[in-house]
């Protein structure tokens, strides 16, 4: 952190600066952007999982009132090329899948777009879309793990080639030979879908050869680069705007075909086109968490010290991409185990490419790991918290590098104290409340600290009246980024929060990468803070060089700024305000561009955010229903930028973990590859009536490695471990070990 910094706004529970716009309806989401002469597009999805289109009858649709065009593989212009499948943090084109539809007559998955209908109203577009008749030569498909087991294979790498499919340390067989205790468990996870309240939507408008997109995205720069690459035009010809985004959870992290299809449709009809996915299309158009199976074999001494861990994952991927959530990372790093083997195996199936889903990878991998750890604790008679403290890795087990910051052990202690863990009777079925069986469980939370691959930029401008505008090409999708960055800018400049405005949501502003993988707070704050402190230091240098300034010839290291006044740290009566200096020099404003370069990929530190989750459940033994009565989470995220929005993020993640444990699962009908419960009426998510009391503790640990403010991120880690804590509580209540998610009533009857 640079000298002259005082942190007065950062960390405070500041109300959202965008709150009034949202609650009064003045804030506009992408689907609410309606330009003059806007037309509307409706996607038509394939009704088979595999085959070939043998005919499309478009005449009835084309004759329908208001229809402007019907686009199919027969008349849609070909895309310029298929960019490489890079994660959106790379800062380049980030297509959700390497496949782009409507280029030929092949069908790879149910719901794949096979036509786009454009009309002068939304209702007319959807009516005409229903008039299309598509004939298929249907072919056999693979849509479930069981259908494709005999086709499973081990790729060289997953996750766009960034994660090797096989990771080994030590000698896992030797570790098992040294084990007095061995456990072997297989877990099955249903597919999950994201389902933000705002479905994905794009409005596209051309002005000559320049394209503007109003897109519901977690990465406006990723949208810009992806659409430019697919259309074969320079990114400078594409502008993306996203003032408000109604949730993302990963489905808006990568850029799916509908965004480019909106641009192609707008070019075809010569007027703005709005394309908004229906709720059913949200299940077939922007990825999902894949159906998967994980097997864990664990070896330990009689006192519970791990000697060996073998963790294998089997999952469905698409016909064209080798994608799997990186589920084995934290599970292989959270504990000090000398011998480890992690392997990913894939099945090519008739599904679209899976993608990030909140807590990507770690929510499933740590679920399996934490359930097995609980089983080991019960078998050897050791308290589950003590078992985890006993095995906590003081350094990254994969590399031996020290953690950039830790805090896990304090999270265990503070979470246990807040939960009153010590009052728990460890015997299953030992606690009751009336007829209900009461269970208490816990689990470790952990998520890797990720970095973008390119420098991140922001701009700060200070005006002579003491106000400032700070800009960054990012977006606000419910996390509170706009509020937190206002706080960061205020402290970086040393001015009051009320005097700062943070502008975002436009690729014409200095660019930052997509806010994904809990990297957003760290990288955006680094760019904003660098811009603000660069501008502040320019003002200090000007004051020091000014013979008329009280700070003339002062050591800049001794100058701090508070409430817009530069002053000596040890003599606060000596100094002057920004305003006085600028007025004396006839300056109306001054600006600076800040650029933050992320640490190198081979940084000699382990990088992770740790935490601990605790849950209490009540199980009705007659009905098999599970009620989560309370949850406690303790997390060590480095520095917390805004206590209120951070708390909201973590509570949301913990409740999502409740959904993972008890409610959420997408079921496929193998007859045609259709998601059988593609609606919020049948895809179950927690509602207010399901939400228990949730308590959150933050353990702020300094981190001088990750970025200027030591921010490690919170968006994902709040979900990791929550489902495992609930499942372990269900075991404590009933004696039933949950090997399948979600845990259903029939499992407990």
C-alpha positions in Angstrom: 0.0 0.0 0.0 1.4 3.4 -0.9 2.2 6.1 1.7 -0.4 8.7 2.3 -3.2 6.1 2.5 -5.8 6.3 5.2 -8.7 3.8 5.2 -11.8 5.4 6.5 -14.5 4.3 4.0 -13.2 0.8 3.2 -14.7 -1.9 5.4 -17.6 0.2 6.6 -21.2 -1.2 6.0 -22.1 1.4 3.5 -25.5 1.2 1.8 -25.5 0.4 -1.9 -25.0 3.5 -4.0 -27.2 1.9 -6.7 -30.0 1.0 -4.2 -32.3 4.0 -4.9 -32.1 3.4 -8.7 -33.1 -0.2 -8.2 -35.9 0.2 -5.7 -37.5 3.1 -7.6 -37.2 1.4 -11.0 -34.9 4.0 -12.5 -32.2 1.4 -13.0 -32.4 -0.2 -16.4 -31.5 -3.8 -17.0 -30.4 -5.1 -20.5 -33.9 -6.4 -21.4 -35.4 -3.1 -20.4 -33.3 -1.1 -22.9 -35.7 -0.4 -25.7 -34.4 1.7 -28.5 -36.5 3.5 -31.2 -37.8 1.0 -33.9 -36.7 -2.0 -31.8 -37.5 -5.5 -33.2 -37.6 -8.7 -31.2 -36.0 -12.0 -31.8 -37.2 -15.4 -30.6 -34.9 -18.5 -30.6 -36.2 -21.9 -31.8 -34.5 -24.8 -30.1 -34.0 -28.3 -31.4 -36.4 -30.9 -30.0 -33.9 -33.7 -30.2 -30.5 -34.3 -28.6 -28.8 -35.8 -31.6 -29.4 -35.9 -35.3 -29.6 -33.9 -38.5 -32.2 -31.4 -39.7 -33.8 -32.8 -42.8 -36.1 -29.9 -43.4 -37.4 -26.6 -42.0 -40.8 -25.3 -43.1 -40.7 -21.5 -42.5 -43.6 -20.4 -44.7 -46.2 -20.1 -41.9 -43.8 -18.1 -39.8 -42.8 -15.8 -42.6 -46.5 -15.1 -43.3 -47.3 -14.2 -39.7 -48.1 -10.6 -38.9 -45.1 -8.4 -38.1 -42.4 -10.9 -39.0 -39.3 -9.3 -40.5 -37.0 -12.3 -41.0 -36.6 -16.0 -40.3 -32.9 -17.1 -40.0 -31.8 -20.7 -40.2 -28.6 -22.5 -41.1 -29.7 -22.1 -44.7 -29.5 -18.3 -44.8 -27.7 -17.1 -41.6 -24.3 -15.6 -42.5 -21.4 -17.7 -41.5 -19.3 -16.6 -38.5 -15.7 -15.5 -39.1 -14.2 -18.1 -36.9 -14.4 -19.9 -33.6 -12.2 -18.3 -31.0 -10.3 -20.6 -28.5 -12.3 -21.6 -25.4 -10.5 -19.3 -22.9 -11.7 -18.5 -19.4 -13.2 -15.0 -19.2 -10.4 -13.9 -16.8 -8.0 -14.2 -19.6 -9.3 -10.9 -21.0 -9.7 -12.2 -24.5 -12.6 -13.7 -26.4 -14.5 -16.1 -24.0 -17.1 -18.1 -25.9 -19.1 -20.4 -23.7 -18.5 -23.2 -26.1 -16.4 -23.7 -29.2 -19.5 -24.7 -31.2 -21.7 -22.0 -32.8 -25.2 -22.9 -34.0 -27.0 -22.4 -37.3 -23.9 -23.1 -39.3 -25.0 -26.5 -40.6 -27.8 -29.0 -40.2 -26.3 -31.1 -37.4 -27.9 -31.1 -33.9 -25.7 -31.8 -30.9 -28.0 -31.2 -28.0 -31.7 -30.6 -27.1 -32.5 -26.9 -27.3 -29.6 -26.0 -29.6 -30.8 -23.0 -31.6 -32.0 -24.0 -35.1 -33.7 -20.8 -36.1 -34.2 -17.2 -35.1 -37.5 -15.4 -35.8 -37.5 -11.6 -35.8 -40.7 -9.6 -35.6 -41.9 -6.1 -34.7 -43.1 -7.2 -31.2 -42.1 -9.9 -28.7 -45.5 -11.6 -28.8 -45.5 -11.8 -32.6 -41.9 -13.1 -32.6 -42.8 -15.9 -30.2 -46.1 -16.7 -32.0 -44.3 -17.0 -35.4 -41.5 -19.1 -33.8 -44.2 -21.7 -32.9 -45.3 -21.9 -36.5 -41.9 -23.3 -37.6 -41.8 -27.0 -38.3 -38.5 -28.7 -38.2 -38.0 -32.3 -39.4 -35.1 -34.4 -37.9 -33.2 -37.6 -38.7 -32.9 -38.5 -35.0 -29.9 -40.4 -33.9 -28.9 -42.2 -30.6 -27.7 -39.9 -27.9 -25.8 -40.0 -24.6 -27.3 -37.7 -22.0 -26.5 -39.3 -18.6 -23.5 -40.7 -16.9 -24.9 -44.3 -16.9 -25.4 -44.2 -20.7 -21.8 -43.2 -21.3 -19.7 -45.0 -18.7 -18.2 -47.3 -21.2 -17.1 -44.3 -23.3 -15.2 -42.5 -20.5 -11.7 -41.4 -21.2 -8.9 -39.4 -19.5 -8.1 -36.2 -21.4 -4.7 -34.4 -21.2 -6.3 -31.4 -19.6 -9.6 -29.7 -18.8 -10.8 -26.2 -18.2 -9.6 -24.9 -21.6 -6.3 -26.7 -21.1 -5.4 -24.8 -17.9 -5.9 -27.7 -15.5 -4.1 -31.1 -16.1 -6.4 -34.1 -16.0 -4.0 -35.9 -13.7 -2.2 -34.5 -10.6 0.1 -36.7 -8.4 2.3 -35.9 -5.5 4.2 -38.5 -3.4 3.3 -42.2 -3.8 -0.4 -42.7 -3.1 -0.1 -46.5 -2.9 2.7 -46.2 -0.3 0.4 -43.8 1.6 -2.4 -46.3 1.7 0.0 -49.1 2.9 0.9 -46.8 5.8 -2.7 -46.2 6.7 -4.4 -47.8 9.6 -7.8 -46.4 8.5 -9.1 -46.6 4.9 -12.4 -45.1 3.5 -13.8 -45.4 0.1 -16.9 -43.5 -1.0 -18.5 -42.6 -4.3 -20.7 -39.5 -4.6 -23.2 -38.6 -7.3 -24.2 -35.0 -8.1 -27.2 -34.0 -10.2 -26.7 -31.3 -12.8 -27.4 -27.8 -11.6 -28.6 -24.7 -13.5 -28.0 -21.1 -12.5 -31.4 -19.4 -12.8 -30.8 -15.8 -11.9 -34.0 -13.8 -11.7 -33.0 -11.9 -14.9 -32.7 -14.2 -17.8 -29.9 -13.5 -20.3 -30.8 -10.8 -22.7 -29.1 -8.7 -25.4 -30.1 -5.7 -27.4 -28.0 -5.1 -30.5 -27.9 -2.0 -32.7 -25.7 -1.2 -35.7 -24.6 2.3 -36.7 -22.9 1.8 -40.0 -20.1 -0.7 -39.2 -20.2 0.0 -35.5 -22.1 -2.3 -33.1 -23.5 -1.5 -29.7 -24.7 -4.3 -27.4 -26.7 -3.9 -24.3 -25.9 -7.2 -22.7 -26.6 -9.0 -19.4 -23.1 -10.1 -18.8 -20.5 -10.6 -16.0 -17.8 -9.3 -18.4 -18.5 -6.5 -20.8 -15.0 -6.8 -22.2 -15.4 -10.5 -22.7 -18.7 -9.8 -24.6 -16.9 -7.2 -26.7 -14.0 -9.4 -27.7 -16.1 -12.6 -28.3 -18.6 -11.0 -30.5 -15.9 -9.1 -32.4 -14.0 -12.4 -33.0 -17.1 -14.2 -34.2 -18.2 -11.5 -36.5 -14.6 -10.8 -37.8 -14.6 -7.1 -36.9 -12.1 -5.2 -34.7 -13.1 -5.0 -31.0 -12.9 -1.2 -31.4 -16.0 -1.5 -33.6 -18.0 -3.1 -30.7 -19.2 -1.2 -27.7 -20.9 -3.1 -24.8 -23.0 -1.5 -22.1 -24.4 -3.1 -19.0 -25.5 -0.7 -16.3 -27.4 -3.3 -14.1 -27.2 -7.1 -14.3 -29.8 -9.1 -12.4 -27.5 -11.9 -11.2 -25.1 -14.1 -13.0 -23.8 -17.0 -10.8 -21.6 -18.1 -13.7 -24.0 -18.4 -16.6 -23.2 -14.8 -17.6 -19.4 -15.3 -17.2 -18.8 -16.8 -20.6 -20.4 -15.4 -23.8 -23.0 -17.7 -25.3 -24.2 -17.8 -28.9 -27.4 -15.8 -28.4 -25.4 -12.6 -28.0 -23.8 -12.9 -31.4 -27.1 -14.1 -32.9 -28.7 -10.8 -31.7 -26.0 -8.9 -33.5 -26.5 -10.9 -36.7 -30.3 -10.5 -36.5 -30.0 -6.7 -36.1 -27.7 -6.5 -39.1 -30.1 -8.7 -41.1 -33.2 -6.5 -40.5 -31.4 -3.2 -40.3 -32.9 -2.1 -37.0 -32.2 -2.7 -33.3 -33.0 -6.2 -32.1 -33.7 -7.4 -28.6 -33.2 -11.1 -27.9 -34.2 -12.3 -24.4 -34.0 -16.0 -23.4 -37.1 -17.6 -21.9 -36.8 -19.4 -18.6 -36.8 -22.7 -20.4 -34.1 -21.5 -22.7 -32.0 -20.6 -19.7 -31.6 -24.4 -19.2 -30.4 -25.0 -22.8 -28.5 -21.8 -23.8 -25.9 -20.7 -21.2 -24.3 -23.7 -19.6 -24.8 -25.6 -16.4 -23.0 -27.6 -13.7 -22.5 -31.0 -15.2 -23.8 -34.2 -13.9 -20.8 -35.9 -12.2 -19.6 -38.7 -10.0 -16.7 -38.4 -7.6 -14.9 -41.2 -5.8 -12.6 -40.6 -2.8 -10.3 -43.1 -1.2 -8.7 -41.8 1.9 -6.0 -43.3 4.2 -5.2 -42.1 7.7 -3.5 -43.1 10.9 -5.5 -44.1 13.9 -5.4 -40.6 15.3 -6.7 -39.2 12.0 -3.7 -37.8 10.2 -4.1 -38.3 6.5 -1.6 -40.5 4.7 -3.1 -40.8 1.3 -5.9 -39.3 -0.8 -7.1 -40.5 -4.2 -9.8 -38.4 -5.8 -11.3 -39.2 -9.2 -14.0 -37.3 -11.0 -16.2 -38.6 -13.9 -18.4 -36.1 -15.7 -20.3 -35.3 -18.8 -18.9 -32.8 -21.3 -20.1 -31.7 -24.7 -19.3 -33.3 -28.1 -16.9 -30.5 -28.9 -15.2 -29.3 -25.7 -13.2 -31.0 -22.9 -14.8 -29.2 -20.1 -15.1 -30.1 -16.4 -15.4 -28.0 -13.4 -12.0 -28.0 -11.6 -13.5 -29.9 -8.6 -10.3 -31.5 -7.2 -8.2 -28.4 -6.4 -9.1 -27.3 -2.9 -9.9 -30.9 -1.8 -6.3 -31.8 -2.6 -4.9 -28.7 -0.9 -6.9 -28.0 2.2 -5.2 -30.7 4.3 -1.6 -31.8 4.8 -1.6 -35.1 3.0 1.8 -36.2 1.6 0.4 -38.7 -1.0 -2.2 -37.6 -3.5 -3.7 -38.6 -6.8 -6.4 -36.5 -8.6 -7.8 -37.6 -12.0 -10.5 -36.2 -14.2 -12.3 -38.5 -16.7 -14.9 -37.3 -19.3 -17.8 -38.6 -21.3 -18.7 -37.0 -24.6 -22.4 -36.5 -24.4 -25.2 -34.7 -26.1 -25.2 -31.6 -24.0 -24.0 -28.1 -24.4 -20.6 -27.3 -22.9 -21.0 -27.0 -19.1 -19.7 -23.9 -17.4 -18.9 -22.1 -14.2 -21.7 -22.4 -11.6 -21.4 -20.6 -8.3 -18.5 -22.0 -6.3 -17.3 -23.7 -9.5 -15.8 -27.1 -8.9 -15.0 -26.6 -5.2 -18.6 -26.9 -4.1 -18.7 -30.5 -5.3 -15.1 -31.5 -4.7 -15.2 -30.2 -1.2 -18.6 -31.7 -0.5 -17.1 -35.2 -1.2 -13.9 -34.4 0.8 -15.8 -33.0 3.8 -18.3 -35.8 4.0 -15.4 -38.4 4.0 -13.5 -36.3 6.7 -16.7 -36.4 8.8 -16.9 -40.1 8.3 -13.3 -40.5 9.4 -13.9 -38.4 12.5 -16.9 -40.5 13.5 -15.0 -43.8 12.9 -12.0 -42.9 15.1 -13.9 -40.9 17.7 -12.3 -37.6 17.1 -14.2 -34.3 17.1 -14.7 -33.1 13.4 -13.3 -29.7 14.2 -10.2 -31.1 15.9 -9.7 -33.5 13.0 -9.5 -30.6 10.6 -7.2 -28.6 12.8 -5.0 -31.6 13.1 -4.7 -31.9 9.3 -4.7 -28.3 8.3 -2.0 -27.6 5.7 0.3 -24.9 6.9 1.6 -24.6 3.3 0.2 -25.5 -0.1 0.6 -29.3 -0.2 1.1 -29.3 -4.0 4.0 -26.9 -4.0 5.3 -26.5 -0.5 4.9 -22.7 -0.8 3.5 -20.8 2.2 0.0 -19.4 1.9 -0.1 -15.7 1.0 -2.4 -15.5 4.1 -4.3 -18.2 6.0 -6.8 -17.7 8.8 -8.4 -21.2 8.5 -7.7 -22.2 12.1 -9.1 -19.0 13.5 -12.2 -19.6 11.3 -12.7 -23.1 12.9 -12.4 -21.6 16.4 -14.6 -18.6 15.9 -17.2 -20.5 13.9 -17.3 -23.3 16.5 -17.7 -20.7 19.3 -20.4 -18.8 17.5 -22.3 -22.1 16.8 -21.7 -23.5 20.4 -20.2 -26.6 18.8 -18.9 -27.9 22.1 -22.4 -28.6 23.4 -22.9 -31.1 20.6 -23.4 -34.8 21.6 -21.3 -36.6 19.0 -23.5 -39.7 18.8 -25.9 -39.9 15.9 -29.7 -39.8 16.7 -28.8 -38.5 20.2 -30.6 -35.2 20.1 -34.3 -34.6 19.7 -36.7 -31.7 19.7 -40.1 -33.3 20.2 -40.5 -35.8 17.4 -37.7 -34.3 15.3 -34.1 -35.6 15.2 -31.6 -32.8 15.6 -28.2 -32.9 13.9 -25.2 -30.6 13.9 -22.5 -30.8 11.2 -19.5 -28.8 10.0 -17.2 -28.6 7.0 -14.2 -26.7 5.7 -14.7 -23.9 3.1 -12.0 -23.0 0.6 -11.6 -21.4 -2.7 -8.6 -20.6 -4.8 -7.5 -17.0 -5.3 -7.6 -16.3 -9.0 -5.9 -13.6 -11.0 -6.7 -12.0 -14.4 -4.0 -12.6 -17.1 -3.6 -9.0 -18.2 -3.2 -5.6 -16.5 -6.4 -4.0 -15.2 -7.1 -0.3 -15.6 -9.2 2.5 -14.2 -9.3 6.2 -14.5 -9.7 8.8 -11.8 -10.5 12.5 -12.3 -10.5 15.1 -9.5 -12.3 18.4 -9.9 -11.5 21.8 -8.3 -14.6 21.6 -6.2 -13.2 18.6 -4.4 -15.4 16.0 -6.1 -14.1 13.1 -8.1 -15.2 10.6 -10.8 -13.6 7.2 -11.0 -14.2 5.0 -14.0 -13.7 1.3 -14.9 -15.0 -0.9 -17.6 -16.7 -3.4 -15.3 -20.3 -4.2 -14.4 -22.5 -4.5 -11.4 -24.4 -7.8 -11.2 -25.7 -7.6 -7.6 -22.4 -8.0 -5.7 -22.2 -4.4 -4.6 -19.1 -3.7 -6.7 -20.3 -0.1 -7.5 -20.5 0.6 -3.8 -17.3 -1.0 -2.8 -15.4 0.7 -5.5 -16.8 4.1 -4.5 -15.3 3.3 -1.0 -12.0 2.3 -2.5 -11.8 5.4 -4.6 -12.7 7.7 -1.7 -9.9 6.2 0.5 -7.4 6.2 -2.4 -8.0 9.9 -3.0 -8.5 10.7 0.7 -11.8 12.4 0.2 -15.3 11.9 1.6 -17.4 9.1 0.2 -20.2 11.5 -0.7 -17.8 13.3 -3.1 -17.0 10.3 -5.2 -19.0 8.9 -8.2 -18.0 5.5 -9.6 -18.9 5.0 -13.3 -18.9 1.5 -14.9 -20.8 -0.6 -17.3 -19.3 0.6 -20.6 -16.4 -0.8 -22.7 -15.5 2.8 -23.7 -14.1 3.1 -20.1 -10.7 1.6 -19.1 -11.0 -2.1 -19.3 -10.9 -4.8 -16.7 -11.5 -8.5 -17.1 -14.7 -10.3 -16.3 -15.7 -10.4 -12.6 -15.7 -14.2 -12.1 -14.2 -16.7 -9.7 -14.2 -14.3 -6.8 -11.6 -12.3 -8.6 -13.7 -9.2 -9.2 -13.3 -7.4 -5.9 -9.5 -7.9 -5.9 -8.8 -6.9 -9.5 -11.2 -4.0 -9.8 -10.2 -2.6 -6.4 -6.6 -2.9 -7.4 -7.1 -0.9 -10.6 -9.4 1.7 -8.9 -7.0 2.1 -5.9 -4.0 2.5 -8.2 -5.7 5.2 -10.3 -6.9 7.0 -7.2 -3.6 6.9 -5.4 -1.7 7.8 -8.5 -3.8 11.0 -8.8 -3.5 11.7 -5.1 0.3 11.4 -5.3 0.3 13.8 -8.3 -1.4 16.3 -6.1 1.0 15.8 -3.3 4.0 16.2 -5.6 2.5 19.4 -6.9 2.0 20.8 -3.4 5.6 19.8 -2.4 7.0 21.6 -5.5 4.9 24.8 -4.9 6.7 27.5 -2.9 3.3 28.9 -1.9 2.1 25.6 -0.4 2.5 24.9 3.4 3.8 21.5 2.2 6.7 23.0 0.1 9.7 20.7 0.2 8.0 18.2 2.5 8.9 14.5 2.3 6.0 12.9 0.3 6.2 9.9 2.6 5.1 12.1 5.5 2.0 13.5 3.8 -1.4 12.0 4.2 -4.8 13.1 2.8 -7.9 13.3 4.9 -11.3 14.8 3.8 -9.6 16.2 0.7 -6.8 18.0 2.8 -3.1 17.1 2.3 -1.3 17.4 5.6 1.8 16.2 7.5 1.1 12.9 9.3 2.8 14.1 12.5 1.7 17.8 12.2 -1.9 17.8 10.9 -2.1 21.6 11.3 0.3 21.9 8.4 -1.3 21.4 5.0 -3.8 22.5 2.5 -6.8 21.2 0.6 -6.9 19.9 -3.0 -9.3 22.7 -3.7 -6.9 25.4 -2.5 -4.0 24.0 -4.5 -6.1 23.7 -7.7 -7.6 27.1 -7.4 -4.2 28.7 -6.9 -3.0 27.0 -10.1 -6.2 27.7 -12.1 -6.8 24.0 -12.5 -10.4 22.8 -13.3 -9.5 19.2 -13.0 -6.7 16.6 -13.0 -6.9 12.9 -14.0 -4.7 9.8 -13.8 -4.9 6.4 -15.4 -4.1 3.5 -13.0 -2.9 0.2 -14.3 -2.4 -2.8 -12.0 -0.5 -5.8 -13.2 -1.5 -9.1 -11.5 1.2 -11.3 -9.9 2.9 -13.8 -12.1 1.3 -17.3 -12.5 4.4 -18.9 -10.8 4.0 -16.8 -7.7 5.9 -18.7 -4.8 2.8 -18.7 -2.6 -0.2 -20.8 -2.0 -3.3 -18.8 -2.9 -6.7 -19.6 -1.2 -9.5 -18.2 0.8 -10.4 -20.4 3.8 -13.4 -20.7 6.0 -15.5 -23.0 8.2 -19.2 -23.9 7.9 -21.6 -25.1 10.6 -25.2 -26.2 10.3 -28.0 -27.5 12.4 -30.9 -29.5 10.9 -34.1 -31.0 12.2 -35.3 -34.2 10.4 -38.8 -35.6 10.7 -38.3 -39.4 10.9 -41.8 -40.1 9.7 -41.9 -37.8 6.7 -38.2 -37.7 5.8 -38.2 -33.9 5.6 -35.1 -31.9 6.5 -35.3 -28.4 7.9 -32.1 -26.4 8.2 -32.6 -24.4 11.5 -29.4 -22.4 11.6 -26.1 -21.9 9.8 -22.9 -20.3 10.9 -20.0 -19.4 8.6 -16.6 -18.0 9.4 -14.3 -16.8 6.6 -10.9 -15.3 6.1 -11.1 -13.3 2.9 -8.2 -10.9 3.4 -9.6 -7.4 3.6 -13.3 -6.8 3.5 -14.2 -3.8 1.4 -17.8 -3.4 2.6 -19.1 -5.2 5.6 -22.7 -5.1 4.5 -22.3 -6.2 0.9 -19.8 -8.8 1.9 -22.2 -10.2 4.5 -24.9 -10.3 1.8 -22.6 -12.2 -0.6 -21.8 -14.8 2.0 -25.3 -15.3 3.2 -26.4 -15.8 -0.4 -23.7 -18.4 -1.0 -24.6 -20.3 2.2 -28.2 -20.4 1.2 -27.2 -21.6 -2.3 -25.3 -24.4 -0.4 -28.6 -25.3 1.2 -30.2 -25.5 -2.3 -27.3 -27.7 -3.4 -27.8 -30.0 -0.4 -31.6 -30.4 -0.4 -33.3 -29.0 -3.4 -31.5 -28.3 -6.6 -31.1 -30.9 -9.4 -31.7 -30.8 -13.1 -33.1 -34.1 -14.4 -32.7 -35.2 -18.0 -35.2 -37.3 -19.9 -32.9 -39.7 -21.8 -35.5 -40.4 -24.4 -34.9 -37.1 -26.1 -32.2 -35.3 -24.0 -34.7 -32.8 -22.7 -34.2 -31.2 -19.2 -37.4 -32.5 -17.6 -37.7 -29.8 -15.0 -36.8 -26.7 -16.9 -38.8 -24.1 -14.9 -38.7 -22.5 -11.5 -41.8 -24.4 -10.7 -40.0 -27.7 -10.9 -36.3 -26.8 -10.5 -36.4 -26.2 -6.7 -34.4 -23.3 -5.1 -34.5 -22.1 -1.5 -37.1 -19.5 -0.8 -37.6 -17.3 2.3 -39.6 -20.0 4.0 -36.5 -22.4 3.7 -34.0 -19.8 4.9 -32.7 -20.4 8.4 -31.0 -18.0 10.8 -27.5 -17.4 9.2 -24.6 -15.9 11.2 -21.4 -14.8 9.5 -18.0 -14.1 11.0 -15.1 -12.4 9.1 -11.5 -13.1 10.1 -9.6 -10.4 8.4 -6.0 -11.5 7.7 -3.5 -9.1 6.1 -2.3 -10.2 2.7 0.5 -8.3 1.0 0.7 -10.6 -2.0 -2.6 -10.8 -3.8 -3.2 -7.1 -4.6 -2.7 -3.6 -3.1 -5.5 -3.8 -0.6 -5.1 -7.5 0.2 -8.5 -8.5 -1.1 -9.0 -12.2 -1.7 -12.7 -12.3 -2.6 -15.9 -13.8 -1.1 -18.4 -14.6 -3.9 -17.7 -18.3 -4.1 -16.3 -19.4 -0.8 -19.6 -18.8 1.0 -21.2 -21.7 -0.8 -18.2 -24.1 -0.5 -18.7 -26.4 2.5 -22.3 -25.4 3.2 -23.9 -28.4 1.6 -21.4 -30.7 3.3 -22.1 -29.2 6.7 -25.8 -29.8 6.1 -25.2 -33.4 5.0 -22.9 -34.1 8.0 -25.7 -32.7 10.2 -28.2 -35.0 8.5 -25.8 -37.9 9.4 -25.6 -36.7 13.0 -29.4 -36.5 13.2 -30.2 -39.8 11.4 -27.1 -41.9 10.8 -27.6 -41.7 7.1 -24.6 -40.8 4.9 -25.6 -38.7 1.9 -23.8 -40.0 -1.2 -26.2 -38.3 -3.7 -27.2 -34.7 -4.1 -29.7 -33.3 -3.6 -30.7 -35.3 -0.5 -34.3 -36.3 -1.1 -37.1 -37.4 1.2 -36.9 -40.9 -0.2 -33.3 -41.2 1.0 -34.4 -40.7 4.6 -37.5 -42.9 4.7 
